Amino acid sequence: MGTVDGRTPCAREMRACAAAFVTRVTARNRLPLDYSVASLRIVDFLIDGLRKGGADRERARETLCGLGAYVGEVLVRRAGAAWVDFDADQRTYFGQPVGVCMPDGRVWNPLGKVLNRFEVGGPGESLQIFYLTLHGRERREVA
């Protein structure tokens, strides 16, 4: 994962990446992707649908990247996170070029969390539960 239109997005492009994904997906379906915490349950269902539909990681690459951007943008808008470009060590550790930094300084890898849900599945990899278990987050809403 980690590519959009064949290239690696950087932190400053992730908000636009998430918005483009939402526009593309909601144009065909009436999915309530409104950047709410509750919408992360829809993300879980979408990823489960890809798995059950037999999509392989390569075929689902762009969709998974869009979902990861969306999850990260929920963290930005609802938990006060900020998109960051990972340094070399973080890229190696997370296997992704970008992630989010929480107000308390912790970094998270929403793209990787989406991949885990796709590859492992199950309630232990829920994106909604992931959000709800982020201890120490500040509540700050961004339009």
Secondary structure, DSSP 8 states (H G I E B T S, - for coil): ---BTTB---GGGHHHHHHHHHHHHHHHS----SS-STHHHHHHHHHHHHHHTT--TTTTHHHHHHHHHHHHHHHHHHH--EEEE--HHHHHHHSSSEEEE-TTS-EE-HHHHHHHHHHT-SGGG-HHHHHHT-TT---B---
